[in-house]
Structures are given as structure tokens and as C-alpha cells.
Amino acid sequence: MSNQQRKPLLECFIEVVVHVLTWCYIFLSPLIFKHSGESINWDHYLHGSILPLTICVAFYLNYFVLIPRFLLTKGKLKWFFIVNFIIFALYQTGVECQSIWFPPHPPKLKRIPEFPMFPPKSYFVIRGLLFYIFSVGASVALKLSLRWRQSEQARAEAELGRSQAELKNLKNQINPHFLLNTLNNIYALTAFDQVKAQQAIQELSRLLRYMLYENQSDRVSLDKEVEFLKSYIALMRLRLYNDVEVKAEFDYPESQNVPVAPLIFISLVENAFKHGVCSTGNSFIHISLKANAHHLVFKCENSNTPKNESDKAPGGIGLKQVASRLQFAYHGRYKWKYGAIDGGKTYSSVIEIFDTLIEKN
């Protein structure tokens, strides 16, 4: 049995226990709090149990029948009050009949002429009405709170389903976007070095294998993601000029198996190789990743070279994917800064994740 199945069962068990203990306390309190040495008068106890018994019946009758059938059904609100009025009238009639057929025995006390031995009947009627209203109100409050909780749970499940669908759509977008950029790079490589192009195709097959099998899960080990980035960087190096400086530093505890959402950083690395390399001057790409068991910082900087309109990514698909995946996996636990620095000479993108524990969608 899964944890999700155990939770409703546990909640139901706790709810039943609370109900049983509450009613046991109400019915047994006259016996529990009697004076020491005082004998139990069962006639008085049974006579006094009529009111709590009526409250108990009214509570569950409203909870299971009247509230769902009348109060929560459009156009039947008046029947909710009519039926409850009839129930209270029947209760009051029963009390009157009992007082006639089984009159209570007055306690053996010295009577004070100025004060009656029993309160007036209106006192008992008002008391019974107040207790009945309290019982119905408690039943309505509990039922509405349960209904609200169920609606919130349904809304959360619907939101989770929508998030999962959006995340799956994002993953499906990453593959063609990545593949298109890489094939363009290999196509450019075949123009001047076919041997390197063959090596690039082999590297690409390894990258695609990782994307096909690892991209379907919500999390992968940081070690696998770093190996994927290293393979991509090695693939991109094959088509770069000698005057392009590429540095990649990865510092993380391999033994701790740090989890990370897959394919978040690759879009930034793609953009660095696409927009950070200039054929007319010196260029650089600096990539670093530092992480421990709970904290991760990814930094990618490249020379900010002006591009033609045809070289720009359409609609910034890669950056939108990064933002969406960070939001899904690390909502409220990350910071992402990107933009031009050093007077516009360098483009920098820094992702800081404060808690590497990934939310399960």
C-alpha cells in the first residue's frame, strides 16, 4: 500500500476515534464527575441522556443526510430548515410525554417558598433549542470544512496534472531544439573537417541516448548531468577556432549523489557556444559548476558579440525553457541572474539553487 493510500485511511481512523471519544465524554461525564461516595441514580441519568442522545442523532442525521441532500443542493435550502424544525418539534413532544408518563422525582432538599422547585418549562425548551442549534451548526461547519478540503485537494491535483503536462511538453520541446542546434553545428563542421564531423556524430549519438533515457525522469544524479555537459562541450570544441578560449570547471561531491533536474543548464551552454563565438576576434566561454549536498551554483559567461537577426534564437526558446523548468523543479528555492556585464563585453548567466531537493510533480 502506497503512502498516498495510507494517508486517507489514517485520516479516517483519526476522525472516527475523535467522534467516539467526544460522544463518550458527553454521555459519560455525569458518571465521571459525580461526587465521591455518591451513588448513581440511573433514572436521573437516563432522563438526562435524552438531550445528548437527540443532539447526537441530529448531528449525524444532518451530517450524512440533510446537509448533502438539502443544504448543498440548489433550491432545497428551505427543506433543510423545515426538516430540522420537525425533528426538534418531535424531540420536544417526546420530552413532554416523558415528563407526563415518567415524572422526575424532585431532590430531597428543603424548599424555599420564594423559589420554585423546578425551573419553568420555557427554560428547558430554550436550552434544548440552543443545544440543537449548536449540534446542527457543528455538523454544518464540519461538513463544509470537509467539502472545502476536498475541493482544495481536487484543485491541487488538477494543478499538479496541469504542471506535469506542461513539464512534459517542455521536455518534448528541449529535444528538437537541442537537436536542431547540434545538427547545424555538425553541418558546419563537415565543410572543413569530415573526420571531426564523424567524431561529432558519435558524440551526438551518446548525447541523444542520455536525453532519451534520462530526460524522462524528474531528477538525475549531478554526476550524469555533468558528464552530459562535458560531452556537449567536447562536441562543440571540434568546430571552434584555436583563438576561442573554453574553460569548464566542475566542483561537486561525486560520492553524495546530488540530485538535479535534467537538462536545465544545457540551454545556457548552447547559447554560449552559439552567441559567444566570433570569427573576427578573440572569444571566450567560461563554464563553472560548484555544488554540495544542498547548494548549487552554475555560472556561464561568454564574450558578448553582436549577432545578425538570422543568428538570434527565435523567441528565446532556450531561456524560456530554463525559466519554466527552474520554476517547476525549484519553486521559491532558486535565483537566476543573466544579462550583459563589463560594459556589455561579457554575457553572464548565473543560477543559484538554495535547496537541491527537487519537488515531485
N, C-alpha and C positions, 0 to 999 in steps of 0.2 A: 504494500500500500504506500502510495507516494505521500509526501508532506502536504501537498495541496488537498488530498483526500482526508488526511488525518485532521487537518485544521477544522473543517466544518463539524466533524464528529466530536472533537474536543469541545468546540463551542456549544454544541447541542447538549452534551453531557453537563457542562458547567451551568447552562441555562436551566436544565431540569433540576439539578441539585439546588440552585438558588431558589427556585419556585418551591420545592419541597421543604427546605429549611424555613423559608418565610412563612408558609402556612402552618407548619409545625409550631413555630414560635407563637403565631397568633392564637391557635387553638389551645396550646398547652400553657400559655402564660398564666392563666388563672391557677393552674395547678403548681406551677413553678414558683410563683411569687406569693403563695399563701403564707400566712403566719405560721411560725414553727409551733407544733403541737396542735394546730387547728385541724379538725377532721374535714374531709371532703364531703360537701353536700352535693351529691350527684344531681338532685333535682334542680338546684340553682345552676349548676354547671351546664346541664343540658338545656335549660331555659335560656341561659346567656349565650349559648353557642348558636342560637338561631340566626343572630345578626351576622357573625363572621361567616357562617355557612352560606347565607344569602349573598354576602359580598363575594365569596369565593365563586359561587355559581355565576353571579352577574359578571365577574371579571372574565372568566373563561368563555362564557356564552358570547360576550361582546368580542373577545379576542379572536375566537375561531369562527363565529357565525355572523354576528350583527355588523361588525366593522367591515369585513370584506364584502358582505352582501349588500349593505345599505350605505354606510358612511363613505366607502371608497367607490361606490357606484354612482355615476351621474344620474341625477333626477330622483334619487331614493333617499335623500337626507332626512325628509320628514318621517319616513318609516323607522329610521334609527331612533328618533326621539319617542315616537308613538309606542314602539315595542318595549323600550326601556321604561316608559311610564306604566305600561300594562304590567310589566314584571314587578315594579315597585308596588303597584296597587295590590297585586296578588300577595306580595310579601306582607304588606300592612294588614290585609284581610286575614292572613294566616296568624299574624301576631294577635289580632283582636280575638279570633276564635280560640286561640290558645289561652288567652287571659280569661276567657269565659269558661272554657271547659276545664282548664288546669290553672286555677288562680294561684299566683305565687304566695307563699307563706311569708308574712311580714316578719322581720327580725325582732327578736325579743329585746327591745330597747324601751326605755322609759319615754313615753310620748310627751312632747312639748305641745301644748294646745295651740300656740301661735303658728306652728309649722305642721304641714300635713305629713303623714307617714310616707306617702309616695309622691313624687313629682307629678304634675299634670300630664295627661296623655299627649298634649301637644309637644312636650319636651321629648318624648320617645319618638314621635313622628318626625320631628325636625332632626333629631340625632340620627335616626335611620336614613332619612333623606340625604343628610350630609355624607354619611358613610357610603351610601350607594353612589352618590355623585363622585366621591373620591375614587371608588372602585372603578367606575366607568372611565373616569379621567385617566387613571393609571393605566388601564387597559388600552385606551386610545393612544396615550403617549408612547407606551411600549411598542404597539403595533406600528405607529407611524415612524418611530425611530428605526425599527427593523426594516420597514419598507424603504426608508431613506438610505440605510446602509446597503441594502440590496441594489438599489438604483445606482448608488455610488460605485459599488463593486462592478455592476454591469457596465457603467460608463468607463471605469478604469480598464476593464477587459476589452471594451471596444477601442479605447485609445491605444492599448497595447497592441491590438490587432492591426490598427492603422499604422502604428510605428513600425511594427515588424514588416508590413507590406512596403512601407516607404524605404526601410533599410534594405530589404531585398531588391527593390528597384534601384537603389543606389549601387549595390554590389553589381547588379547586371549592367549598370552604366559604366562602371570602372573598367571592366574587361575590354569592351570595344574601344574606349577612349585610350587606354594604355596600349592596346594592340595597334591602333592606328598610328600613334606617335612612334612606336618602336619599328613598325614596318617602314615608315617614312625614313627613319634613320638608317635601316639596313639598305633601303633602296639607294640612298645617297652614298652608302659605303661601297656598293657594287660598282660604282662609276670609276673608282680608282684602286681598289684592292679586293679582288674576289676571294682571296684566301681568308682575309679578315671577315668578309661577308659570310663565308661558310661558318667560321667560328661564332659569328654573331647569331646565326640561325640556331646553332646548337645551344648557345646561351639562352636564346629566346624560348626554345622548347622547355628548358628547365624552369624558366620563369613562369611560363604558362601552366606547367604541371603544378607548380606551387599555387598559382591563382585558382586553378580548377578545384583543387582538393582542400586547400586551407582557407580560401575565401568564403566558404560556405558556413564556417563556424563563427560564433560571436567573438571568440578570442583565440589567440595562438601564443606560443611562447615567444618572448622577445628575441631569443636566440634565432628562431626560424625567420622572424621578420628581418633581423639584421643580416642574415645570410642572403635573404631575398634582395635587400638593398645593395649589398656588396656585389651580387651577381649583375644587377642592373647597372651599377656604376662601372663594373668591368666591361659590360656590353657597350656602354656609351663611350668609354675610353678609346675603343677601337676606331672611332671615326673622328676623334679630336686631333687638332694640330698640336705640335710639340710645345707651342708657346701658351697653351692653356694649362693653368695650374689647378689640379684637382686634389683636394685633401679630404679624407674621410676618417674620422676618429670615432670609435665606439667604445665606451667605457660602461660596463654593466656587469652585475654578478651572474655569471653563467650558471652557477650552481643553484641559484634560488628560483629559477624558472619563473621569471616575472611575466605576468600575463599582459597582453596588449591587443587592442582591436586591430585586425589585419588591414593592411593597405591604406593606412591613413597618411603615412609620410611619403609614399611613393609619388603622389601628385606634386608635392613640393619639389622633390628631386627631379621629376620630369620637367617642371617649369624652369628649374635652374639650368639644366642642360639645353633646353630649347631657347631660353631668353638670355642666358648669361654668357654665351659664347659668341665672340665677334671675330670674323675672319680678317679684319683690318687692323687689329691691335691685340695687346695682351689681355687675356681674360682669366678669370679665376672662378672656382666653385669650391666652397668650403662647407663640409657637412660634418656635424658632430652630434652625438647622442650620449647623454650621461643619465644613468638610472641606478636606483637602488630598489629595495623591495617595495617601496611605497611612492616613490617620487621619480618623475622622468622629465628630462628637458631635451628637446630636439631643436637643433638650430641649423638653418640652411642659409648661406649667404653666397651671392654671386655678383659678378660685375653687371651693373645695370646699363646695358647697351640699348640704344634706340632701335626699334624694330619697325618694319613696314606693316601696313594694315593686314597684308596677307599672311604675315608670320604670327599674328596675335591669335591666341586661343579663342575660339568662338564662344562668347558669353561667359568666359571664365569657368568652364565646366569643372576643371580640376579643383579650383578653390571652393566652389560651391559644394563639391563632394566632401572635401576636407571639413568644412564647417558643419555640414549635416551629420557626418559620422562622429565628429567630436561631440556634438550635441546629444546624439543617441547614446553613445558609449560612456561619456564622462560628464553628464549634465551637471553644471554647477561646480565642477571639480577641475576645471582646466582654464588656461589663459592662452590666448593666441594673439601675437603681435606680428604684423607684417607691413612692409612698405619700404620706401627708399630712405637710406641714411647716408651719412658722409657727403652731404651736399648733392645727393642724387646719384652718386657714383656707385653705390652698392645697394642691392636689394636684399633685404633681410626678412626672414620668416622664423619666428621662434614659438614653439608650442611647449607649454609647461603643464604637466598633468600632476595635480597635487595628491591624488589617490589613484593608484593604478588598478584598484579593484573595479572590474567592469560591471556595469549594471546589466542584469539579464533581461533582455527584451522578450 
